[in-house]
Amino acid sequence: MACVVIFTTMSFTVDMHFCGDTLVDVALFKEAKNCGMEMAMNTSTSTEMKGMSCCHDEQIVSIGQDDLKPSFQQMDVEQQNFVLAFYDSYLQLFSPLDIHEIPFNGYPPPEIVTDIVILHEQFLI
């Protein structure tokens, strides 16, 4: 899977030089070397040889992908808000139901204040 991702995102150029119908040179990522026939034709002075050239070049260009997935920053503000709201509601839809917790369960009630005189039955007469 990693090889597929690497080859789809990579750009490359194959340059081929033909002399007549014969393939002379193939180059990857750079220009192919000439066979030297074009230099010999440029230096000759005859006009009939200048017009005819048996050499030609071919290029195969493969342009890879620039983005594997769309960026979150390319969306406008309304789309970002919608995506965030949808994501949050989707997570809450399938979240398990929590057990109802009593918020004051860990705090004991205060002690009941009693009248100490009545508790010990010490009355002043």
Secondary structure, DSSP 8 states (H G I E B T S, - for coil): -HHHHHHHH--EEEEEEEETTEEEEEEESS-----SHHHHHHH---HHHHH---EEEEEEEE---S-SS--GGGS-HHHHHHHHHHHHHHHHHSS-------TTTTS--------HHHHHT----
